[in-house]
Amino acid sequence: MYNRVGVIGNINSIMALKAVGVEVFNATSADQAIELVKKLSNGEFAVLFIEETLAQQIPDVLQKAKTKPYPAIVPIPSAKGATGFGMQGIKNDVEKAIGTDILFNKEETTNGR
């Protein structure tokens, strides 16, 4: 139970993860990603990585998935680069958990410093 790790995304971006034991699932559209998230949230996967570009298209599905302990669904950058969606999600989760932004809080400086 909960002993598998998978990744959902464009096969060209995610295939390299197969070399380290991650199970890869090709998805190029939001509909495919939704179907895979639902199918893979069956109690066998501890972690599902999903390309940020797909994750941005299915925020409701991801929010619903966060209500369950497993699998943890983690947005990751594609081969084209990061969109910032994954980091924003982490920031929001930390703020919700502790009540303040301790990770990315940048203090405004005065007097040119």
C-alpha positions, 0 to 999 in steps of 0.5 A: 500500500502507498509504495509507488511513485508516479509522474503525469505529463508530456512523455518527452519531459518525464521519460527520464524519471523512469530511469530512477524508478518513477512510473510515467504516465503520458498526458498532454491535456487537462482531460487526460490528466484528470483521468490519470489523477483519479485512476492513480489515487487508488491507494497504491501511490504515495506520491504523484508528480504532475507537470505544472502546465497540466496542474494549472489546468486542473486546480479543482481536482488537485484541491480535492486530492489534498483532502486525502493523505495519499497520494501527495500530488506535487507540481513539477516544472516541465522540460520547458521550465517552471511556471511558478505554479508549484512554488505558489502552491507550497507558499499557500500551503505553508501560509495556511498551516502556520498563518504567515509566509515564512518561506518567501517573505521579503521585507521591504527595505527603506533608505535604499538598502 
